[in-house]
Amino acid sequence: MHSPYSLPEVRVLWELAQRRSATATELRRDLGLDAGYLSRLVAALEKRQLVTRRAARDDKRQALLALSARGKRVFHALDVRSAEEIERLLRPLDGNGRRALVASMQMIESLLDARAPSPYVVRGPRPGDLGWIVHRHGVLYAEEYGWDARFEALVAGIVARFVERYDRARERCFIAERDGAVVGSVLCVARSRTVARLRLLYVEPSARGGGIGARLVDECIRFARTAGYKRLELWTNSVLTAARRIYERAGFELVAEEPYAGFGKKSVAQTFHLVL
């Protein structure tokens, strides 16, 4: 991106931009870098005042690394330039061409990794997808948790408001598709000028375990940041433990919980926040 930073340095900045903080061990694992090499990269970024270091609260031997205010500004500028470059490359392609490109890239990844599941595509909604979201939520949550029709009605209301009040600059629906079938979805909707909500995260049982849920959450977070929100919120139930693990790995923090029996079963409603 015509910057004074090397690709490995920007990889470290990107990883830190996706979380509030990380240890060197976590970065080394996620980036697959030699410990000594990573140490030199981090030292160089600290010298440029892009990365800060502080002792972990629960283990003083561990240092937590994070982007400084200057680091966030630098990363944002690089991220914007990267998005603009990708947009320039994709501009000649229509919707069908872009979908074919993404599917081909994912097929290459699948072929090179025999352990990988069938490739999937994350795209915007098409006619019928929003109805699918309501239908599948109603069916699956009745089967797995015994929730009654009030939950399906809640989902239908959320989807209806999304359509009626849709603001393309500030809201999105992401659909995951695999082998021509819809297997997941999530919405990012506006709550206020500075706060967005992640809503209706769903992954088909047959598609779970392949990272689709985490990818949908990441897409929602990335869009919320790009749209200029300061915080992303979500509401969930304590029984949805797999979803909670995805939220926590993405950096969401539990801020409130209370008993809830709105769908015919006793549960605990939970609210999570992610500072962007």
ABEGO torsion letter per residue (X at the ends): XGBABBAAAAAAAAAAAABABBBAAAAAAAAGBBAAAAAAAAAAAAAAGABBBBBBAABAABBBBBBBAAAAAAAAAAAAAAAAAAAAAAAABBAAAAAAAAAAAAAAAAAABAABBBBBBBBBBBBGAAAAAAAAAAAAAAAAAGBBAAAAAAAAAAAAAAAAABBAAABBBBBBBBGGBBABBBBBBBABAABBBBBGBBBBAAABGAGAAAAAAAAAAAAAAAAGBABBBBBBBAABAAAAAAAAAAGBBBABBBBBAAAGBBBBBBBBBBBX
